[in-house]
Amino acid sequence: MFSIISELAFIYNCLGLIFLMESNTPLSCQKYIVHLFCPGQWIIKVKVLETATSKDIHKFLKDKSVRFLYNGILLDKHHTFKFYGIKNSDIIVVIPSEIDIYTLPQNYREFANNEDLFKDRVLAIVDSNMSNELIRLRDLQLNKFKTRPNAYRKLISAYEEQNIQEEMPLVPQNVNIPFSSKKPTAAPLPAFWATGSTIKPQPNSYNPFLPNPVKSEQIPIRD
């Protein structure tokens, strides 16, 4: 019950924020929709002003510890969207604050640096008509491959080769390989026989079956 109330309160605050932004909108200020996209997690549409900043869209998110990228540029909270040239239906990539901007994972780097290349793919998530059109074009491309067996075999072989390379274990870099020596070694050889330091006197032993007892203090033995 508490979670439902918190969700309704969050939606109410968002609606109030939109109403406040629209009520304070100058007549010459342009409004448009941008997409906030967190790769692999979610995407939402937000109606903003061209004078808005990244600080304003923070209010639409529950997690405040995030940063925003547009076309590979980290948005500053003091600069407006108009300053960055953000237009209608553009995509703003959302990344966690703990991720270093210079060491972005591959899925974030692709969407941050190649926005034009992935824009259609991202918008297809929101627009069902565009998604259906992309699926239709993909089916047409696969049908062409069916009529050209050689091209189909090349495509399959490329995927198989890539999978084999990904499954091959990496050779460790720090491996000490012993090389054959070019001159006699000066290191001492291991001891294969007993030395004087390993000889210990054996205590007196008496055999009652022998006619005379035998003392064996000087019999060398090994450990």
C-alpha positions as CSV (number, residue, x, y, z in Angstrom):
1,M,0.0,0.0,0.0
2,F,2.8,2.4,0.9
3,S,4.6,1.7,-2.5
4,I,1.4,2.5,-4.4
5,I,1.0,5.8,-2.5
6,S,4.7,6.7,-3.2
7,E,4.2,5.9,-6.9
8,L,1.1,8.2,-7.1
9,A,2.9,10.9,-5.2
10,F,5.8,10.7,-7.7
11,I,3.4,10.9,-10.7
12,Y,1.6,13.8,-9.1
13,N,4.8,15.7,-8.6
14,C,5.9,15.1,-12.2
15,L,2.5,16.4,-13.4
16,G,2.8,19.4,-11.2
17,L,6.3,20.1,-12.5
18,I,5.1,20.0,-16.1
19,F,2.2,22.3,-15.3
20,L,4.5,24.7,-13.6
21,M,7.0,24.7,-16.5
22,E,4.2,25.3,-19.0
23,S,2.6,28.0,-16.9
24,N,5.9,29.9,-16.7
25,T,6.7,29.4,-20.3
26,P,7.4,32.6,-22.3
27,L,5.6,33.0,-25.6
28,S,8.9,32.9,-27.5
29,C,10.2,29.8,-25.7
30,Q,9.9,26.6,-27.7
31,K,8.7,23.3,-26.2
32,Y,9.5,19.9,-27.5
33,I,9.9,16.2,-26.4
34,V,13.2,14.5,-25.7
35,H,13.8,10.9,-24.9
36,L,15.7,9.9,-21.8
37,F,17.4,6.6,-22.5
38,C,19.3,4.4,-20.1
39,P,20.8,1.6,-22.3
40,G,19.4,-1.9,-21.4
41,Q,17.0,-0.6,-18.7
42,W,14.4,2.0,-19.7
43,I,13.4,4.9,-21.9
44,I,10.9,7.7,-21.2
45,K,9.6,10.7,-23.1
46,V,9.8,14.1,-21.4
47,K,8.3,17.4,-22.5
48,V,10.8,20.2,-21.8
49,L,11.6,23.8,-22.7
50,E,14.5,24.9,-24.8
51,T,15.6,26.9,-21.8
52,A,15.6,23.9,-19.5
53,T,18.8,22.4,-18.2
54,S,19.9,18.9,-17.1
55,K,19.0,20.0,-13.6
56,D,15.4,20.3,-14.6
57,I,15.1,16.8,-16.0
58,H,16.6,15.4,-12.8
59,K,13.2,16.0,-11.2
60,F,11.6,13.4,-13.5
61,L,13.9,10.6,-12.2
62,K,13.8,8.8,-8.9
63,D,17.5,8.1,-9.0
64,K,19.2,11.5,-8.7
65,S,22.8,10.1,-8.9
66,V,22.9,10.1,-12.7
67,R,24.5,12.2,-15.5
68,F,23.3,13.0,-19.0
69,L,25.1,12.7,-22.3
70,Y,24.0,14.2,-25.6
71,N,26.0,13.3,-28.8
72,G,29.0,12.3,-26.7
73,I,28.9,15.5,-24.6
74,L,28.4,15.5,-20.9
75,L,25.6,18.0,-20.2
76,D,26.3,20.7,-17.6
77,K,23.5,21.8,-15.3
78,H,24.2,25.5,-16.0
79,H,23.8,25.3,-19.8
80,T,20.4,25.1,-21.5
81,F,19.3,22.5,-24.1
82,K,19.2,25.3,-26.7
83,F,22.9,25.9,-26.0
84,Y,23.7,22.2,-26.8
85,G,21.5,22.2,-29.9
86,I,19.0,19.7,-28.5
87,K,16.0,19.4,-30.8
88,N,12.6,17.7,-30.8
89,S,12.8,13.8,-30.5
90,D,16.5,13.9,-29.7
91,I,17.9,11.3,-27.4
92,I,19.7,12.0,-24.1
93,V,21.6,9.1,-22.7
94,V,21.4,8.6,-18.9
95,I,24.4,7.0,-17.1
96,P,25.0,6.4,-13.4
97,S,27.3,8.9,-11.7
98,E,29.7,6.2,-10.5
99,I,30.7,5.4,-14.1
100,D,33.7,7.3,-15.3
101,I,32.9,9.2,-18.5
102,Y,36.3,8.3,-20.0
103,T,35.9,4.6,-19.4
104,L,32.3,4.1,-20.4
105,P,31.2,0.5,-21.0
106,Q,30.7,-0.5,-24.7
107,N,26.8,-0.2,-24.5
108,Y,27.0,3.3,-23.2
109,R,29.8,4.5,-25.5
110,E,27.9,3.4,-28.6
111,F,24.8,5.3,-27.7
112,A,26.8,8.3,-26.5
113,N,29.1,8.8,-29.4
114,N,27.0,7.5,-32.3
115,E,23.6,9.0,-31.6
116,D,22.6,9.4,-35.3
117,L,23.4,5.7,-36.0
118,F,21.3,4.4,-33.1
119,K,18.6,6.9,-33.1
120,D,16.2,4.9,-35.3
121,R,16.8,1.8,-33.1
122,V,16.0,3.7,-29.9
123,L,12.9,5.4,-31.3
124,A,11.7,2.0,-32.5
125,I,11.3,1.1,-28.9
126,V,8.8,3.9,-28.4
127,D,7.1,4.0,-31.9
128,S,5.4,0.7,-32.7
129,N,5.0,1.7,-36.4
130,M,8.7,2.2,-36.8
131,S,9.4,-1.0,-35.0
132,N,7.1,-2.9,-37.4
133,E,8.7,-1.3,-40.4
134,L,12.2,-2.3,-39.2
135,I,11.0,-5.9,-38.7
136,R,9.6,-5.9,-42.3
137,L,12.8,-4.6,-43.8
138,R,14.8,-7.2,-41.9
139,D,12.5,-10.0,-43.2
140,L,13.0,-8.7,-46.8
141,Q,16.8,-8.8,-46.2
142,L,16.6,-12.4,-44.9
143,N,14.5,-13.4,-47.9
144,K,17.2,-12.1,-50.2
145,F,19.8,-14.2,-48.4
146,K,17.7,-17.3,-49.0
147,T,17.9,-16.8,-52.7
148,R,21.7,-16.4,-52.6
149,P,23.1,-19.5,-50.9
150,N,26.7,-18.3,-51.2
151,A,26.0,-15.1,-49.4
152,Y,24.2,-17.0,-46.7
153,R,27.1,-19.4,-46.2
154,K,29.5,-16.5,-45.9
155,L,27.3,-14.8,-43.3
156,I,27.0,-18.0,-41.2
157,S,30.8,-18.7,-41.4
158,A,31.5,-15.2,-40.2
159,Y,29.3,-15.7,-37.2
160,E,30.8,-19.1,-36.5
161,E,34.4,-17.7,-36.7
162,Q,33.5,-14.9,-34.4
163,N,31.9,-17.3,-31.8
164,I,35.0,-19.5,-31.9
165,Q,37.3,-16.6,-31.3
166,E,35.2,-15.5,-28.3
167,E,35.2,-19.0,-26.8
168,M,39.0,-19.4,-27.1
169,P,40.7,-18.7,-23.8
170,L,43.2,-15.9,-23.6
171,V,46.9,-16.7,-23.2
172,P,48.2,-15.3,-20.0
173,Q,50.7,-12.5,-20.6
174,N,53.1,-13.0,-17.6
175,V,54.5,-16.5,-18.4
176,N,58.1,-17.3,-17.7
177,I,59.4,-19.7,-20.4
178,P,62.7,-21.3,-19.4
179,F,65.2,-21.1,-22.2
180,S,68.2,-23.5,-22.8
181,S,71.4,-22.2,-21.4
182,K,74.3,-21.4,-23.7
183,K,77.1,-22.1,-21.2
184,P,77.7,-24.4,-18.2
185,T,75.8,-23.5,-15.1
186,A,77.6,-22.6,-11.9
187,A,74.7,-23.6,-9.6
188,P,75.4,-26.6,-7.3
189,L,73.9,-29.9,-8.3
190,P,71.3,-31.6,-6.0
191,A,72.7,-34.2,-3.6
192,F,71.8,-37.7,-4.7
193,W,73.9,-39.5,-2.0
194,A,74.6,-39.2,1.7
195,T,77.2,-36.7,2.9
196,G,79.1,-36.6,6.1
197,S,76.6,-34.4,7.8
198,T,73.8,-37.0,7.2
199,I,75.7,-39.9,8.8
200,K,74.5,-40.6,12.4
201,P,75.8,-43.2,14.9
202,Q,73.4,-46.1,15.4
203,P,72.8,-47.0,19.1
204,N,74.1,-50.2,20.6
205,S,72.1,-53.2,19.4
206,Y,72.1,-56.7,21.0
207,N,70.9,-59.8,19.2
208,P,70.4,-62.7,21.6
209,F,70.6,-65.2,18.8
210,L,74.2,-64.3,17.9
211,P,77.1,-65.8,19.9
212,N,78.7,-62.4,20.6
213,P,77.0,-59.0,20.8
214,V,77.8,-56.6,18.0
215,K,78.3,-52.9,18.6
216,S,77.4,-50.8,15.6
217,E,78.3,-47.3,16.7
218,Q,80.3,-46.8,13.5
219,I,77.7,-48.1,11.0
220,P,76.6,-45.2,8.8
221,I,72.9,-44.9,8.1
222,R,70.9,-42.5,6.1
223,D,67.9,-40.5,7.2
